[in-house]
Amino acid sequence: MNQNWEDRVAAAWAAFDTYPEERAHEFRALIDTLVAELPDDSPLGPFEQACAWDSTGHSDKAVPLYREALVRGLDGYKGRRAKIQLSSSLRNTGRAEEGVELLTPELDAPSDELDDAVRATLALCLSSLGRDREGLSLVLGALAPHLPRYQRSMANYARALVEPGV
């Protein structure tokens, strides 16, 4: 879509916190209005609608929309965001295993600013499945590079949680 549309979507999201819970439907209507401007087969439409449902506490309504956006070819940065958010919504709706399956390949995807979000969301999914050591390993591994000291130690501890004998 054009930059004007992207700017209006960004402005809507920038104002999201001004919508109290009882007015969440107004925010979703605003997003729906913007989505109506898109071509019918655009992956951005279901993605933005999924984000709106998800952000207003309706993971169950977001899941099929995230899936639709990905099926329609949402890729790149927004595609990665969709996978992270879909995995979180799957966990919230009792399907954490699907979240793990969706996000695990993202660990090997080209690195970007979403790497830590991938690991944090995957850690939550793993924890929901009782796989806390794996989740903690991911979180420590993501945290280690951000520490002013002890990066190597924390990275080693993260590996030791899941690799016996390390």
C-alpha positions in Angstrom: 0.0 0.0 0.0 1.1 3.6 -0.3 3.0 5.6 2.4 -0.1 7.7 3.2 -2.0 4.5 4.2 0.9 3.2 6.2 1.1 6.6 8.0 -2.6 6.5 8.9 -2.3 3.0 10.2 0.7 4.0 12.3 -1.2 7.0 13.6 -4.1 4.8 14.6 -1.7 2.5 16.5 0.0 5.4 18.1 -3.4 6.5 19.5 -4.3 2.9 20.6 -3.7 3.6 24.3 -6.3 6.4 24.2 -9.0 3.8 23.7 -10.2 2.5 27.1 -11.4 -1.1 27.1 -15.0 -0.2 26.8 -14.1 1.6 23.5 -12.0 -1.2 22.0 -14.7 -1.7 19.4 -14.1 1.8 18.1 -10.4 1.1 17.6 -11.2 -2.1 15.7 -13.7 -0.2 13.6 -11.0 2.4 12.7 -8.7 -0.4 11.6 -11.5 -2.0 9.6 -12.1 1.3 7.9 -8.4 1.5 6.9 -8.4 -2.1 5.8 -11.5 -1.5 3.6 -9.2 0.7 1.4 -6.9 -2.3 0.6 -7.3 -4.7 -2.3 -9.4 -7.7 -1.3 -6.4 -10.1 -1.5 -4.0 -7.9 0.4 -2.2 -9.7 3.3 -2.1 -6.4 5.2 -5.8 -6.4 5.9 -6.1 -9.5 7.9 -2.8 -8.8 9.6 -4.0 -5.3 10.8 -7.3 -6.7 11.9 -5.6 -9.6 13.7 -3.4 -7.1 15.6 -6.5 -5.1 16.5 -8.4 -8.1 17.9 -5.3 -9.4 19.6 -4.5 -6.0 21.2 -8.0 -5.7 22.5 -7.9 -9.1 24.3 -9.4 -11.4 21.7 -6.6 -13.8 20.7 -9.3 -16.3 19.6 -10.5 -13.9 16.8 -6.9 -12.9 15.9 -5.6 -16.5 15.2 -7.6 -17.1 11.9 -6.7 -13.6 10.7 -3.0 -14.0 11.3 -3.2 -17.3 9.5 -5.0 -15.7 6.6 -2.4 -12.9 6.3 0.4 -15.5 6.2 -1.5 -17.6 3.6 -1.9 -14.5 1.5 1.8 -14.0 1.5 2.6 -11.6 4.3 6.4 -11.8 4.6 9.4 -9.8 5.6 9.3 -7.9 8.8 5.5 -7.9 9.1 5.4 -11.6 8.3 7.8 -12.2 11.1 5.6 -10.1 13.4 2.6 -12.1 12.4 4.3 -15.3 13.3 5.4 -14.0 16.7 1.9 -12.6 17.4 0.2 -15.7 16.1 2.3 -17.9 18.3 1.5 -15.8 21.3 -2.2 -16.0 20.5 -2.0 -19.7 20.0 -0.5 -20.0 23.5 -3.2 -17.8 24.9 -5.9 -20.1 23.4 -4.3 -23.3 24.7 -2.4 -24.3 21.6 1.2 -23.6 22.7 2.6 -26.6 20.8 1.4 -24.9 17.5 3.2 -21.8 18.7 6.4 -23.7 19.2 6.1 -25.3 15.8 5.6 -21.9 14.1 8.4 -20.1 15.9 11.1 -22.6 16.1 12.2 -22.1 12.5 12.4 -18.4 13.2 15.4 -19.1 15.4 17.4 -19.7 12.2 15.9 -16.9 10.2 18.0 -13.9 9.2 18.6 -11.8 12.3 16.7 -8.6 12.9 15.3 -6.5 15.7 12.6 -9.1 16.3 15.0 -11.8 17.4 14.5 -11.3 21.1 10.7 -11.2 20.7 10.9 -14.5 18.9 12.9 -16.0 21.7 10.7 -14.5 24.4 7.4 -15.7 22.8 8.9 -19.1 22.1 10.0 -19.3 25.8 6.4 -18.5 26.9 5.1 -21.2 24.6 7.6 -23.7 25.9 6.8 -22.8 29.5 3.1 -23.4 28.8 4.1 -26.9 27.8 6.1 -27.5 30.9 9.4 -27.1 29.1 10.7 -24.4 31.4 14.4 -25.2 31.1 14.3 -24.7 27.3 12.4 -21.5 27.7 14.8 -20.1 30.3 17.7 -21.1 28.1 16.2 -19.0 25.2 15.5 -16.0 27.5 19.0 -16.1 29.0 20.5 -16.5 25.5 18.5 -13.4 24.3 19.4 -11.4 27.4 23.2 -12.2 27.4 24.2 -9.8 24.6 22.5 -6.9 26.3 24.3 -7.2 29.6 27.2 -4.8 30.4 29.2 -7.8 31.8 28.9 -11.5 32.0 27.7 -12.0 28.4 29.9 -15.1 28.0 28.9 -16.7 31.3 25.2 -16.1 30.7 25.4 -17.5 27.2 27.2 -20.6 28.6 24.6 -21.0 31.4 21.9 -20.8 28.8 23.4 -23.6 26.7 24.0 -25.7 29.9 20.3 -25.7 30.6 19.6 -27.7 27.5 22.9 -29.3 26.5 24.0 -31.9 29.1 27.7 -31.9 29.9 28.3 -28.2 28.9 
